[in-house]
Amino acid sequence: MKALNFILAAIVAIVMAGCSMYGSYGPSLGNYTYNEKYKEYGENPFINTATQSVSTFSVDADGGSYGNMRRFLYLGQTPPVSSVRVEEYLNYFTFDYTEPDAGENVGLNSEIATCPWNPNHYLMRIGMKGKTFPASEIPAANYVFLIDVSGSMDSPDKLGILKSGFKLLVDNLREQDKVAIVTYSTNVHVLLPSTSANQKTKNQSSYQPTHCRRHDCRSGCTFYGI
């Protein structure tokens, strides 16, 4: 399921590729240049835990930054500093955490060590593991993808890679799972009604949307009741 979740996260990231970022980089593959933009957030400030002892963190496990780094290295380039997200590098891997205690849904474990670059400080790693359910006990899934197919998405690093990712997703679905695709640009179109994953040929061949110059995400959301 972690592999499937990672594929889904990657697809969502591509679908939302129109979000604004800053700092432009352009690795190229063949005749195409990826005109990427990243925002430099700088280093997180030091927090004195004696006065601010409460901290929060997200429970999602996005590993996209690690995959992005591999792509840069594959192209023979050093990843831009602002593209590196340390937490996503760590989350990319599966750790051998123990299952939660009986009756608990989440298990926590931690590890503390001296900071390598400052022996007066310490680093703590906190690991979280949810209860593992056998695949046979997981209910059937019904995935609905609302996809922007406007002209701005017509490039190998957007719709191009999304098509490849979608085929990979279908290969990892169970027969009882279902997939539906709604596309939007000038108009809204149900490209694939809710279809069982056992019809893989139909699912994989469905994602061949046409590109339009304008799009209306609001009408797409209203159309499908999202």
PyMOL commands that set and color helices and strands:
alter all, ss='L'
color gray80, all
select helices_A, chain A and resi 2-15+64-74+81-83+86-91+135-137+151-153+156-171+200-206+217-224
alter helices_A, ss='H'
color red, helices_A
select strands_A, chain A and resi 24-25+28-29+32-33+36-37+106-115+118-130+142-148+178-184+188-196
alter strands_A, ss='S'
color yellow, strands_A
deselect
rebuild
show_as cartoon
